[in-house]
Amino acid sequence: MMRRIFLKTAAATTVVGSGLTASAAAAAAPEVLETARAVRPNEGAASQKTYRCRITVLKCHYDQELADRYLADPKAGPCQLFKPGNEFVVDADGFWRMLNGRFCAEAWDAISRYVYAAIQGGSIMKGWTNDEKMMITCCNDGVRPVVFKLERIE
């Protein structure tokens, strides 16, 4: 619904900003102009539904063969920051503060776009997982990846 209002508002702004007078714009697209007048930024924001995202650590892998071949310290072992079962709940306010020592920067870089989609109420993996509000993803460390489950929660 909000997308439709946004598109109508954008269209009205384009019509009005095109050099037409307001009366000419209203004649060209009256319903669009009315939508633009009726919708104000942040109006009704308090009534919008809010979402959170639960991040659960499922597994911490370690590929010894790759470590022996490529790492400076082949005995590094799996990620020391996360353990299976760790959970983090992120809301819109906390999204921007996840790097304050609570989360690995590389892992956050790999998953934050999906977390953001979840807290905006979006479908994370529609058609791929058996629940569009959930996905399985991992950090981008090829030798010791951490596997996460992301869930949109209300």
Secondary structure as the mmCIF struct_conf table of DSSP 4:
data_model
#
loop_
_struct_conf.conf_type_id
_struct_conf.id
_struct_conf.beg_label_comp_id
_struct_conf.beg_label_asym_id
_struct_conf.beg_label_seq_id
_struct_conf.end_label_comp_id
_struct_conf.end_label_asym_id
_struct_conf.end_label_seq_id
HELX_RH_AL_P HELX_RH_AL_P1 MET A 2 VAL A 16
TURN_TY1_P TURN_TY1_P1 GLY A 17 GLY A 19
HELX_RH_AL_P HELX_RH_AL_P2 ALA A 22 ALA A 28
HELX_RH_AL_P HELX_RH_AL_P3 PRO A 30 ALA A 38
TURN_TY1_P TURN_TY1_P2 PRO A 41 GLY A 44
HELX_RH_3T_P HELX_RH_3T_P1 ALA A 45 SER A 47
BEND BEND1 GLN A 48 GLN A 48
STRN STRN1 ARG A 52 CYS A 60
HELX_RH_AL_P HELX_RH_AL_P4 GLN A 64 TYR A 70
BEND BEND2 ALA A 72 ASP A 73
TURN_TY1_P TURN_TY1_P3 PRO A 74 LYS A 75
BEND BEND3 PRO A 78 PRO A 78
BEND BEND4 GLN A 80 LEU A 81
TURN_TY1_P TURN_TY1_P4 PRO A 84 GLY A 85
STRN STRN2 GLU A 87 VAL A 90
HELX_RH_AL_P HELX_RH_AL_P5 ALA A 92 PHE A 95
TURN_TY1_P TURN_TY1_P5 TRP A 96 LEU A 99
BEND BEND5 ASN A 100 PHE A 103
HELX_RH_AL_P HELX_RH_AL_P6 ALA A 105 ILE A 119
TURN_TY1_P TURN_TY1_P6 GLN A 120 GLY A 121
BEND BEND6 ILE A 124 MET A 125
TURN_TY1_P TURN_TY1_P7 LYS A 126 TRP A 128
BEND BEND7 THR A 129 ASP A 131
TURN_TY1_P TURN_TY1_P8 GLU A 132 LYS A 133
STRN STRN3 MET A 134 CYS A 138
BEND BEND8 ASN A 140 ASN A 140
BEND BEND9 GLY A 142 ARG A 144
STRN STRN4 VAL A 146 ILE A 153
#
